[in-house]
Amino acid sequence: MQLLPKTGSVEVQRDTPRREHSTHTHPTDEILLVVGGKITFMAEGLEETCTSGGRLYLPKGTPHSSIAGEEGCVYIIALR
């Protein structure tokens, strides 16, 4: 319930093993919660790997990319 924004939406994303998302931005803030597998995010010269239970906050307009781990990844994205 902590991920539900006061207004906005929540989506579930499933990435296949080693799935890459090239650098992009979003017009809204995003909070990501990994519920299975592993994923590595790259943003603003930093790299962070998240596993089950890991969270990541991406402010709107932040250029970022990602690559899923060897087993893929399932995560929830709260859009604000």
Beta strands, then each sheet from edge to edge (+ up, - down):
strand 1: 9-15
strand 2: 20-24
strand 3: 30-43
strand 4: 46-51
strand 5: 55-58
strand 6: 64-79
sheet 1: 1+ 6- 2+
sheet 2: 1+ 6- 3+ 4-
sheet 3: 1+ 6- 3+ 5-
end
